[in-house]
C-alpha cells in the first residue's frame, strides 16, 4: 500500500483525493499525535494554519480547522500566506504545531496539506507514519467546552514581515526589482515587504483568482519575468513558486540565476563575513558540478544529500550548518528560518548586491554552470540499476569525463522510471553520454 505522505506532505486532486471528510480525518489524527505533549501538560494544543489562494484552499482549510477544533485544538487562522510564514508563525506563537494548505508549484486543481512540528520544523517520516496510522483508529471524543476555538490570526502578516525585514543588514534603496508572485501565496506579502526594504518594485503575477496559480508565471514559467526585467531596465527579477518557499532569479540581462548560483553567491558572502558554519554548504545530488567546483576554489566544503529540501534540512540540523538548498531555489538559512523561504532568499540576494555594489550577472559569474542533460527513462525496473552492463558503461563514462563531468542514475521514488543525469564541460559530451546511458537502461531494465 502506498504511503500517504510524500516528500512534502499529502498531495492530490482537490475534491477527489482530498475531500472534506479526508481533511477532518487527517486533522483529527494530527491533533492526536502532535497534541500529545500539550495534553500531557494539562492544556489544549494550539495550531497555526495558513493556505495559498487556490480555489480549493478555502474548503480544505475550513475542513482541517474544523477537524482540529473538534479534536480539542485551538486554531489560529493566518489566512493566505507563504509556507515559510506558517512555519515561522508556528515558532513565533510557540504553537504546538502548524499546518499549510498548498500544492506548491502544482497546477490549481491540485492541493496539499503539510504539517510542522513545534518550532516550525518539518515532520520526520516516523511522525508522519504515526499520523497515518492514527487515521485508522478511533480517537478520543471532545465535547462541550473541551472542543477548540478557531480564531483569526490578525497580525500574522505583520509578524512575518517584521521578521523578514529584521534579517536585513542593509537597505535596498536604489535597486529596481521585478517580483513574479506566481498568482500565489506571495502576492500580498512579498511586494510590500520588498518595498519596505527600500527597493523600487514592479509586480507581475500577483492577481490570484483561485484558478490561475502557477499559470504562465512563477519559478516554473520565467518567460514573462525575463521580458519584464529587460523591458523595464530592472536590476534583477525574482520569481516565487505557488507557496513561496523557493525562488529563482533573473539578472539584469534577463538570464536565469538558479538555486545553485544563488547558493554560490550567498555562501561566498557568508564565508567572507565569517558566518558560514563549519565552512560548509549543504546541497543535493542534483546540484550542478559547477557548484562543486566553485566551492572547491573558495575552500568551502560541499555536502550532498538525497533530493528534497527536507533532507537538506535534516543534515543542517544534525550538524549545525547554516546554509543549504536545492538547484530549484529552496534556500535554507538556519539562522532565520526552519524551511526554505523564497522572500527571505530574494531579500538576502538583493542585500548582497547592495553590499558588494556588483550587478547580479557579475555575482552569478562566480560559478560556471556545466551543461546538464536529464533523461527520464520510463517503463523500466528501477530496482535493477546494479545491472553489470549498465554499471560498466557508467564506469566508462566516469573514467572518460574524470574531473570534467558527472553522472547520476537515480530511480524515481514514485514512478517506474530511472532518471539519467549527465553533466560535462561541453553540451555535446553531456548529451552523448546521457543518450548512451538512457539507451542502456532501456535495453537492460525494460520489463
Buried (B, 14 or more C-beta within 10 A) or exposed (E): EEEBBBBBBBBBBBBEEBBBEBBBBBBBBBBBBBBEEBBEEEEBBBBBBBBBBBBBBBBBBBBBBBBBBBBBBBBBBBBBBBBBBBBBBBBBBEBBBBBBBBBBBBBBBBBBBBBBBBBBBBBEEEBBBBBBEBBEEEBEEBEEEEBBEBEEBEEBBEBBBEBBBEBBEEBBEEBBBBBBBBBBBBBBBBBEBBBBBBBBBBBBBBEBEBBBBBBEBBBBBBEBBBBBBBEBEBBBBBBBBBBBBBBBBBBBEBBBBBBBBBBBBBBBBBBEEEEBBEBBBBBBEBBBBBBBBBBEEBEBEBBBBBBBBBBBBBBBBEEEBBBBBBBBBBBBBBEBBBBBBBBBBBBBBBBBBBEBEBBBEBBBBBBBBBBBBBBEBEEBBBEEBEBEEBBEBBEBBEEEBEEBBBBBBBBBEEEBBBBBBBBBBEEEBBBBBBBBBBBBBBEBBEE
